[in-house]
Every structure is written in C-alpha cells, then in structure tokens.
Amino acid sequence: MIVSEEEPVARGAQRQNGARTRTQRRPRHDNDGIIPVLAQVVREVESTVQRGRTVPATRTKFQVVALLMREERARVKADETKPGARRVEELKRLDGIATILATTAARDTSLLGLLADDAVISDRARALRRELLEAAGIEVPDEPVQEPVPVEPTPADQRQVVPQSVVSRQLANPFLAPDFSAVAKLTAAPRRLAGWELIQPLLRSFEAGGSLSCMDLPAPRATRAGGRLDVMPHQAKMVAAAAEGHRTFLLADEPGLGKTAQALLAAKAANAYPLLVVVPNVVKMNWAREAELWTPNHPATVVHGDGDTIDGFADIIIVNYEVLDRHVGWLGDLGLRGMVVDEAHYIKNRKSQRSQHVLQLSRRIRTRVGDPLLMALTGTPLINDIEDFTAIWQFLGWIDEAKPVGELMEALEEIGLTPADRGFSAAARAAVINRGIVRRRKVDVATDLPARRVADVPVEIDGEAGRSIRAAEQSLARRLVTRYERALEARPERAGDGIDRDLVRQVAARERASKAAKASEENVFTMMRRIGQAKAGLAADYAAQLARSAGKVVFFAKHIDVMDTAEATFAQRGIRYASIRGDQSASARQKQIDAFTHDPDVAVVVCSLTAAGVGINLQVASNMVLAELSWTDAEQTQAIDRIHRIGQEEPVTAWRIIAAQTLDSRIAELIDSKAGLAARALDGADDEIPDSADVQLEALVTLLEDALEERVSSSFLGS
C-alpha cells in the first residue's frame, strides 16, 4: 500500500500538538465523522485524475485526504474504548480510501511526491484540512503562533569564498552606480485574473500543441560578428532581438545550431557586462574558447574550485554548477547585468541546490537591474514532463512560485479572457512565447545539414552472461507477479478475470520506490548495468569495424566498466583512441577532444554519456555507437547531436547496440515512444505527449504485464 500508516498517538498528545479535538455529543454512525467526508473527496480526486486533469486544486485535495486518512487511522487504532467490530469496520473503510489513493497515484505518479515525509504543506492545504474537519463536525483549535527559529548557516554558506582578485575589483570600485530602472519594472497587481490559478493553464497550453514555439524575431542587422566570423541568419535574428531591447530568452534551438555563439553575441549587443555564465563542468573550457572567438574584446575568466586563479576584472565569468555554491555571495554583489544558464534543463528540479542558487542569483540581478539579460540555453527543455518548464520560467522572471509576474502577467490581463473561457489556452501560449521562447529546428534553418538516423544493431548475449541476465529477469518478473497476486487477493472486490492494469501500475510503482528492491540484485537498474557490461565487448568490436571501414567513431557508454572494456578492446585491436570521462580536469578533457579532432591516427573517442553528452563538438566523425541505452530520449538526442551539428558534412548514423530478447529491447521501445514531448509542446507536431511516468516505471509495467499475459495464455492452453 502506497500510503503508510503512522504510529498511534494518544489523544492528549494530539491536543498538546495542536491536533483536532472531537465532540462527544452524539454517537457516530456510518455517515458521521471524517471517513465519509474523505470518501467523497477522494472520489472527486479519482474522477479528476481519470479525466487527465491533475490541476493544483486536485493535488491539494489528494495530499490533504492522505494526511487526514493517516491521522484517522492512528486515532482509530489508539481508541481502546471503541468496540472491536466497530474498529475493524472503520479500518476497512480507511483501507478503501487508501486503495483509491494508491490507484490514483499510479495513474499520475507525480502525486507520489506529495506523500513524502518532507513534502511541503501549503497554506491552501492547511485551509482545506480545516474545512474538511469542520464539515465532519470536528473542532479544530487555532494553531499556536510560533516564534521564528534562528537559521544556522548551511554547509553551503560556510563554504562560500571571495577570490582575492574579486576583492581587488571591489576595492577599485567600491560603490556600484545606482540603477533605479528596476523600480520601473514593478507592475500593478493582477485585476481581472486575481484569484485564478494560472501556472497550470499556461503549462497545459503547451501540451495542447500549436505552431512552432518561436517569438517573432527582427530581420538581422548583420551576418558578420567581426573579423572573418560569419553568423548564420537564424543566429543573427536572435542577436538582433537583443540589440532592439528584448532581454529574456529561452533559447531552445535544437542541439547543434550554435546557441553558445548566439548568447555571447546577444550579451555584446545588450552590453550585459559583467556577464555570468553557469555551465556544466564539461563545457567550461569550450565556453572560454568561444568567448575568445566571438567577443575577443570582452575578456572571460573561468572559475575553478575556490576561484584563486580567476581574473576579477573580466567581463565574462564562467562557472560550473558544481562549485556555484561557493561563489553565490560575491557574484550576487558584483553588479551583474546579464546571466546565461547553459543546459538549463539541469535546473528543472527547483528543490535541488544548484537550482536554488541559480534562482537566487537571478532574483538578485532582477532586483538591482531593470533590464538584465537573462538567457536559458537548452536544446532539450523538456525531459520527462511539461512541468520541466517551470524552473526555467522562474529563472527568467516570468513566474514566481505561485503565479505569472511582470510583463507576462500584464500580457495575460490584456487577453481579456480567463482560463475558463474558450480561446484562453492559445492566447496564453502565445503570450509566453512572446516573452522570449526561441526555438528553431535544424531542418528549417540548416538546410545544408545532412540527414541523421538511429539504427538498432541487435546482438545476442550467449554463455553464462546471457543465462544470468535471463534468470535475473525471470526472478524480477516472478517477484512482481507475486506482489500483484497478493494485492489482488487483499482486495474486497475483484474486478473480473482479466489483468487489472491500474493495479499493475501500482505494483510497478511500489517496486521502483522500494528500498528492498533497490538493494536486490534483480532490479531494473542493476539489470540494465549487467546488460551493458555483457554487450560492452560486442559494442566495441562493432565500433572497431566502423573505424576501419568508415573513419572516426564516437563511442558512448554510461558506466566506467563498460568504457574500460571498450578501451581494452581497442588497444588489443591496435586502434588508437581518446577518452572523455567525468573525473578528468577541464584541460585534460580538452586535450582528449583535440586529439580526436585533429590527430588522424586517433580513430575512436570513448565518451561518458554524462560527461560528454552535452556542449562539445565532435563533428569530425559521422558515426556513433551507443553501447548503453539512456533513460530518456533527450539524453540520447544530446549525445547524437555531438556529431550532428553545424559543420557536419556527412550523413550521421547512431548505431544503437541492443541486447536481443532482454529488457534492453523493451527499454529501447519505451525511449522511442517518449520522443514526442518537445515535438508537441515546442515544434507544433501532432505527436501525443506521454505522461510524466519515467522509463524505469514503464519498463516494470511492461515486464509485469508480459509475465501476467504469459500466465493467462499458459492457463488457457492447459485447460
């Protein structure tokens, strides 16, 4: 059962902690008390989720019902004065509510986060809790006002540093020129839309699809960046928008269309210096090179570690996510006029530390500067869910935690419609796009870019490795079937003889979240790793054949042991290779990239999917081997676009090595089925957007359904 029970607590302790007290004026019957109220609300939640409309109000109801169900269960179990039969009956009714909650959470797995111990209880949730208790005739005392507790410095705060060169810059100019333009950006409170929930309707407007999501861009002023450097027309248009005064951009061009150059030239056009650039560690040095290439008159400095070697007077400060926590203090006081976040999908989880630091710096810049340049760069803004937009929009200052703000709010007011009106969705989508979404596809703006394809190469895993993998899959399937059958037997009413698809998804979700399952040798993660290890040598052999027949090859893997096996295979074959790993320094990584790019004798580069999947150019090759599967189509696409980008002259092929007759083949199909998210939300495609459940969950669902269907088929043949 998804909703866990709490330990019973005494009534006196409940009253002491501000919990509810109960009137004893009349005996409780089946229609009295909190249980029928919870049953009614949980049915409303279930119905809404079944229709595919999980709005914030529904999420609040789900969370409050779960909390009150836990409290009521604890109260009933602790009440020794209640007759035993009555207690059993009430616990049975609470089990029914818990079952509905579990089934509903299986339909929309994003609801599971509301059940976590550290889940945030909003003011609206507290208010709804009071309403439901009062509707059940239960008195709710006012919550005592608590004195604020002094906040101790976090480890991140204690690690913060101020490089000496930054101190020198501050001493050279101790008084920043006041900028009162930020005051002019303050907007009036919403009028017609006051009280409306707007964030979810804005997100849903992108789920509904439409035309290509790109704001109107002005004609380019020039196609030359300086010296001999030419920019492509689509790049020049974006830079022209910055030159004309637009200041917030979600630059979501498909990977390989030169977003780095566009960001640097936009900062130059907007005179957005000092400029902060936050990037993944793997591309820090590449950004420094690009800055020297495109904006040579604006020196760039790269922050390593505590920043002891940086140039405190540089115009462009490049820092990676991993060390940003040490530098947020002095960066916030530097007087930044621009901020670029590269691979902005890294901040999609707003609760993560790196997201909090990025959002903190963005707020600080926006409160000090009226028109700062804020740019979020990502070719894959949507990884699993349309909700991935929210952190990026918040960084850009389009929304806050609860509502649209600033010019976006004004634009929504000017529409003259509410979310209940027909036509609001399309108009709201356009309002968001006009705030600065820039999305171009390769097929539209880089017509001379050659085609690309993904080709699957099935391989058979024989011997002991193959037998071990198949045995592990069967063991996992048996465990899932056993859990399914136990859950089915525990139900008071069984839904026919067919497979209960909702229960299948619930069992799969519990398996994925189970700590015992994660510790087992037979879980979806360890099995995929074992499959990767088993096919590593076969994948390396295939890459070696490609290198001898077709030229340079990029070899991608997820795990270090797979990379080790591949490199040993290449060494045995007499093939020279380069290696890009996560534990390399930036300079060592760049040397490996340069060796593969410029040395004709280096035939293969072995890359970590996490360390080399973004931000680097390997278009000297046109063939790629994907030795292990990603968990998302976006991650796979990012890897392929290391070679399918501007500058590529040959057709690109990504050879995906698939272990036949294993979970590997199911994962490949699921990844392909989830590829339509960005296409529908941003590119105007008609593909159906998959739900937010991830590939691991879907793989377990598929595995369990196949096992159950096999059992049904065997029973039918046996009869």
N, C-alpha and C positions, 0 to 999 in steps of 0.2 A: 504493500500500500504506500502511495507516494506521501501522503500526509502523515507525519509521525505523531505519536502521542507524547504528551508531556507527563512528567511525574505528578501524581496527585499532590495538591497543596491544601492545607487546612483553610477553612473559611476565615478564621481570624487573621491568618497571614494575608489572605486575599484582600480583606478590608484594610489592613495596615498598608498595603502597597497601592492603594487607590483603586483596587478592582471593584466590581459591582457588588452591591448588596441586594438581597432579594426580599420581597414582601411575602409574608406568610398568611395573608388574609383568606385565601381560598385554596382548596386542593387543586393540584394540577391534573389536567386531563390531556388526552392526545392532542387537542387543538390549543393547549395552553403552553406558555413558556417560549423559550428561544428556538426549540427544534423546528416547529412548523414554519417559523419565520425564515430560518436558514434554508429549509427545504424549498420554500417558494423562491428565494433569491438565487439559490444555486441552479434551479431550473431555468431561471431567466438568463443566467450566465451561460449555461449549457446551450440554450437555444441560440443565443447571440453568436457564440463561437462556431456553432454548426453552420451558421449562415456566412461565416468567414469575416465577421466584423468585430474584431477584438479592439474596441476603442478604449481609451484610458478609463472611462467610467466603468466598463466591464472588468478591466484589470483590477480596479479598486474593489469592486464587489467580490471578485474571486479571492483577493487577499483577505478581506475582512471576514468572509464566510469561513475561510480556513482557520483564521485566528480564533474566531468565536467557537468553531467546532472543537478545536483543541481545548479551549477553556472549559467548554461544557462537558467534554469527555472526562477531564480531570475532576470536575465538580461532582459528576455522577458517580465516578468510581470511589471518590472520597466520602460520599454521603452514606454512612453506615445505617442511618435511620430509615432509609428507603427499602421497601420490600425487595427481596432478591429478584422476583419475576419482573417487577417494575424496572429495576436497574438493567436487567438483561434486555428488556424491550427497548429502553431508551438508547442503550449502547448499540443495539442492532440498527435503530433508525439513524444514529450518528454514522455507523458504518456505511449506510446507504448514501449519506451525504458525501462521505469521504470517497466512495467509489465514483460518484459523479464528478467530484473534483479531479480525481486521477484521470478519468476518461477525457475530461475537458482539457487537462494539461497535456495529455498525449496528442490531442488534436493541434494544440498550439503550444509547443514546448517552451516558448518564451515566457509562459506563465510560471514555469518551474522556479525561475529566479525569485519570484515573489514569496516563495515558501522557505527560502534560505534564512538561517538564523540572523544574518546580517542585513537582511532586506530592509530598505528604508520604509518606515510607516509615515505616510504623508499626512498633512493636516486634513485633507479630504477623507482619508481612510479613518482617521480618528473620529471625524464628524459622523461618518456613516456608521461606525461601530456604535456610537451613542444613539443614533436614530433607530437602529435595529434592536438594541436592548430596550429602549423605551417603548418601541412597538410591541415587544414581548411582555411589557408590564414590569420591567426590572428597573429599579432605581439605580442611577449612575451618579456617584458623587463627583463633584468638581475635582479635577486633578490639581494637586498642590503645586504652587509655583516654586520652582527650584532655582536656587542661586547658581549663576554660571560658574563652572569649574575652570580654574586656570588651565590653559593649554600648555603642556610641556613641549619643548622643541622636539620635532621628529628627528630621526636619524638623518633624513634628507636635509633638514635645516642645518643640522650640526656639521654636515659635510660641505656646506657651501663655502666657496673660496672667492677671493678677489685677486686676480693676477696683478703683479706689480706694474706691468705696462698699462693696465687699466687705471690703476691709482695715478700714474703719471698723467694720463689723459684727463682724469678728473681734476687734478691739481692745475693743469694747464688751462682748463676752462671750468672753474668750479660752479659757475652759475649758468644753467641752461636758459636760453632765451625763452620767455614765457610764450605759450601758444594758447590763445583763447578761442581758437577756431573750434575746439571740441565742444564748447558750450553751445555753439550754434547748431550742432548736430542733434541736440536733445529735442525730442518730438513730444507732442501732446499725447496724453493717454488715449487709448482707443475709445471710440464713441459708439458707433453702431454695433461693433463686434465685441464690445465689453461683455465678458461672461461666457463667450463661446470658446470651446476647445478647438484650437486651430492647428496645432502641430500635426496631429494625426490626419486631418483632412489634407494638409499640404503633402504629407508623405504618400497618402493614398492617391493623390492626383498624379503622382509619377507612376504608381502601379497601374493606373488606368491606361498608360501609354500616351501616344500622340506623335507629333513630328519630332525630328531630330532636336535634341535639347541644346540649343546654342543661341545665345543672345545675338542681337543684330550688331555686327561689327562694322566700323567705318572702313572706307577704302584706304589701303595702305599709303602712307606718305612717301615711303622709300623702301626699296628692297635691298639696300646695302647698309650693313651695320658699321662699316668703317674699314679702311684698308681694302683687302681683297675679299672680305667675307660678305657673302650674299645670304639673305634670308628668303625663305620660301613665302609665297603670297599669303598662305594661311597664318604663318608666324607674324608677318608684317601687319596683318589686320589686328591681331591681338595687341601688339605693341602700340598701334595707332589708337586703340581704345584707351590704353593707359595714358597716352600723350594728351588725349582730349579730356581727361579728368576722371575716368572710371577708376575705382580704387579697390574693389573687392572681386576676386576671381576664383571660381572653382575651375581650374584648367584641367579638364578631363579628357584631353585628346587621347586617342588610342596610343599605346606604347610605341615608341619609335618615331614620333613626329616632332621631336625637338622641343620638349617642354622646358628643359633647362635653359636653353638659349632664349626662349620667349620670356621667361621670368627675369633673367638678368637684363635683357633689353627693356622690359617694362619698368624695372626699377630705375634704369637710367633715364627713361622718358619721364618718369614721375619724380625724379630727383629724390628717391626714397632712401636716402642715406642718413645715418647708419642703417644698414640692412642686415637683418638676422636671417640666416638660412638654417633650418633644422632638417637634418637628413639622416638616413640610415648610415651606420658606420662604414659600410662597404663603399659608399659613393662620396665620401668626404673629399678625397684627393681629386676625384673626377670633377667635382664642383669647382675646386680651386683652379684646375686647368681650364675649365670652361669660362670661368670668370676672367682669367688672364687673356683668354682668346677673344671673348666678345666685349668685355668692358675693361680694356687694359689700363685706362686712366683712373680706375677706381680699385685700389689695392684690396686684396682679400686675405684674410688670415684664417687658419684652421685651428680649432680648439682641440687639443689632445689632453686627456687627463685633467689635471688642475689648471691647465692653460698657462704654464710657466713660459712657453715659447711663443705666445701669440703677440701680434702687433696691436697694441691697444689703440692705435690711431687709424687702423684700417677702416675702409668704408663698408666692407662686407665681412661679416663674422659668420663662419661656418662651423656648426656644432652638431654632433650626433645625439640622437635621442638618449643613448645610454649614459651620457655624462651631463645632460642638461640640468639635472637636479642640483649639481654643484654650482651652477652659474646663473640660476634664475635671478638671484639677488642683484648682482651688478648689471646684468643685462636689462633688468627692469628699470634701472636708474640711468641707463646710458643715453636716453633720449632717442631711442629707435624711431624711425619714420617709416619703416617697412619690415615685413616679416613674411618669409616664404616657408611653407611646410612641404617638403618633398615626400612622396609616397604617403600622402595624407591618410590613406586607409589605415595606417599604423595607429591613428588616434581614435578609431571607431568606438573603442570601449572607453566611455567617458569616466569610468571609475578607476582606470589604470593610472599609475603615477605619471607616465610620460604624457598622457592626455591632459591630466590636471596641470602639469607645468606649461604645456603649450597654451591651454586656455587661459591660464593665469597671465602669461606674458601678453597674449592678445588683448585681454581686458585692460591691462596696464597701458598698452600702447594706445588703445582707443580712447581712454580717459584723458590722455595727455595730448593727443594729436587729433585734430578734427578730421583729416582725410589721410590716414595712413594707408599705405599699400599693403594689402593682405592677400596672399595668394596660397591656395591649397592645390598642390600638384599631385595628380594620380591618374593613371590610365585605367585603374580598376577601383572606382569609388565604392562600388557595391560588391561585397564579398559573399555574404550569405543572406542578407535581409535588407529591405528598404530602409530600416532603422539606421543603417550604417551612415546615412546622410547626416544625422543629427549633430554629431560632434563636429563635423566639418562646417556645417552651417553656423554652429555656435562659435567656432574659431573665427569665422568671417564676420561675426557680429550681426547676422541676420535674425537669429533667435537667441533667447536665453533658455534657462532650464524649463520654462513653462509656456512660453508664447513667442510669436514673432515680435521683433522690435525695430525701431528706427524706420528707415525708408521702406522696408518690406511691409511693416505694419501699415504705413501710410498708403502703400500701393493696394493692399487688401481692402482698406477702408474705401478707397476710390472706386473699387469694383462695383460697389453698390449692392452686393449680394451677401448672403450668409451661407454657411455650409449646408443649410437645409434647402437652399434654392438650387434649381437646375441651372447648370452653366457655371457654378462656382468653381468646380474642380478644374476645368480647362483654364479659366481665367487666373486662378490661384497658381497653377503650374507655370503659366506664362510670367506671372509676377516674380516668382522665384528665379526663373531662368534669366529674366532681365536684370536681376541683381548681380549676375556675373557668371553664370554657367557657360563655359566654352567647351564644346565637345565636337571634335571633328574626327571622321573615320579615314583610315588610310585609303580606302577605295575611292573616296571623294576628293582628297586633296593631294594624294601622292599617286597619281595615276600611272606613273612610270615604275612604281614599286612592284616587283614581281610577286606572283602568287605564292601562297603558302598552303601546306596541307599537313594534317596529322595522320600518320599511317601506323596502324597497330601491327606489331610483329609477335604473333603467338609463339611461345616456347613451352616445351614440355619439361617439367621438373621430374626427373627419374630418381631411382635409387632410394637410399634411406631418407634423404631430404624430402623427396616427394611424398613418401609414405608418412613421414612425421607431420607434414603440413596437412595432408588429408585427414589424418587421425585427429589432429587438433581441431580442425573444422567440424568434424563429426561430434567431438566432445562438446564443443561450444553449442552446436545445434541441439544436442540432447539436453544440455542444461537449460536452454531457452524453452524447449518443449515441456520439460518437467515443470518449470515455473508457470508456463501458460496453463497446463492442465490443473495445477494446484489452484491457481487463481480462478479457473473456470468452475472447479468443484466448490469453491468457497462462496460462489455467488448464490443468492437466494433463488434467483430465477435464471435459467439458462436460455439463451437466445438461439434455439434451433440446433440443428446438427452441423451447420456449416462453420467455417472459420470466422471467429469474431475479430474483424480487422482492427477495431478500436482496442481490444484487449491485447492484440499482437503488438501494437504500437506502444501501449503502456508497459508491457513486459520488456520490450526492447529499450525503452527509455530508462527503466529501472536497472537493466543490465549495464547500460552505458554509464550510469551515475554511481553504480555500486562500487564501494571500496574493495570488497572481496573480489569482485570481477576484475578490477584493475590489477590486483595482486596476483591473479591467476595467470598461468602460462597460456591459457586459452582465452584470450580476449582479442577484440578487433585490432588493437594497436600492436600487440606483440606478434600477432599472426601476420600482419602486413610487413612488419620488420623481418620476420623469418622468411617470408616470401621474397623480400628484397635481397636478403643475404643469399638465398638459394639461386636466384637468377642473376646475381652480380657478374659471375664469370661469363655466362651466356651473353649478357648485355655488352660486356667488354669485348668479347670475341666479335660481336656484330659491329661494334664501333671500330675495331681494328680493321675489319674487312672494308668498311666505308672509307677509312683513312687511306688505305692503299689504292682504292679504286676511284674515289670521288674527291679527295683532298681533305682539308682540315675539317675536324669534327668537334662539336661541343658535347660533352658527356655530363649529364646532370644526375645527381643522386641525393637522397635525403639524409642518409646515415653515413658516419665516418667509416664504419667497417666495410660498407659497400664501395666507398671511394678507395679504401686501401686495397681491396681485392682487384678493383679495376686497374689501379696503378701498377700492381704487381703483374697483372696480365699484360699490360702494355710493355712493361720492362722485359718480360720474357719474350715478347714478340719483336723486340728491338725497335719499338716505336717511342720516340721522344714525346714527352707530354709536359704540360704546365698544370698547376694545381691551385685552385682558389678555394680557401677554407675560411671558416669563421674565426679561427684562432690566430690568423695572420695579422701582422701590423699593416697599416694602410700602405706604407711604402713597399713592403714585401708583396702585398697583393697586387699593387700596380706593376711591379716588376714581372710578375707572372702573366698579367694581362698583356704587357708589352711584348713579352717573349712569344706568346701565342700569336699576337697580331703581326709582329714584324719579322720573326725568325721563320724562314720557310721550312726548316727542319723540324720544328715543333708542330706535330700533326694533330695532337689532341689536347684539349684543356678539360680537366676533370673538375667539375664545379659542385659546390654545395648548393642545394636548392634555396636554402635560407640566406646564405652569404653572397651568392652571385645571381640570385633570381631577379634583382632589381638594379636599375641605374647604371649598368655597364654595357659597353658596346663591343660585341664580338662578331660583327657582320662580315669579318674576313672569312667566316665559314658560312655554308648554306645548308649543312646537315647537322642535325642534333639527335642525340639518343637520350631518351628519358628512361633511365634504368628503374626508377621507382615512381609510383604514382603520387600525385599531390592529393590533398583532401578537398581542394577547391579548383574549379575551372580557372578562376582568376590567377591562382598561383602558377598553374600550368601555362596560362597565356603569357604571364610576365616572363617566364623562362624562355618561351619560344621567341618572344619579342626582343631578346638579347641579340638575335641574328636577323629578325625580320623587321628592319627599321631603315630610316633614311640612310642611303649609302649602299644598301644591298642591291646587287645587280643580277643575282641568280635566283631562280625559284627556290623556296625554302621548304624543307621537309623535316618534320619532327617525327622520329621513329620511336614509338611508344612500345616498350617491351612488356608484354602481358603474359603472365603465367597462366596457361590454359587450364580449365577445369578446377580453378581455385577461386577464392574470394577476390583475387586480383581482377578477374574479368567482370565481376559484379560491380566493383568499385569504379572501374573504367566507364561502365554504362551509366552509373549514377552521376559521375562527374560531368559527362556529356549532357545529361538531362538537365543539369543546373546551369547551363551556359547561357540561358536566355534572360537572366536578371537585368544586366546592364543594357542588353539589346532592347528590351521592352521599355525600361524606365528612361533611358537616355537617347536611344537611337531611333525610336519610332517603329521598332519591329513589332510584329503581331504575336511573337512567341509568348506562351503562358509563363508567368513568373512563378517559380516553385516556391513552396512555403519556406519558413525560416529554419526548418529542421535540417541539421547538417548531414554530411555524407556518412559519418560513422553511424548515426542513428538509422538512416535509411538502409545501410548495409546490414545491420542487425535485423531490421524488419524483413528485408528480403530473405535473409538466411532462415529466419523462423518460419516465414510463410512457405518457403520451398520445402522445409522439413515437414510441416503440417500437411501440405498438399501431397507429399510423398506417402505419408502415413495413411491419408484418406484413400489414395489410389491403391495402396497395398491391401487395405482392408476390403476395398471393393472387389479386387481381383481374388482375394482369399475367399470371399463369400460366393 
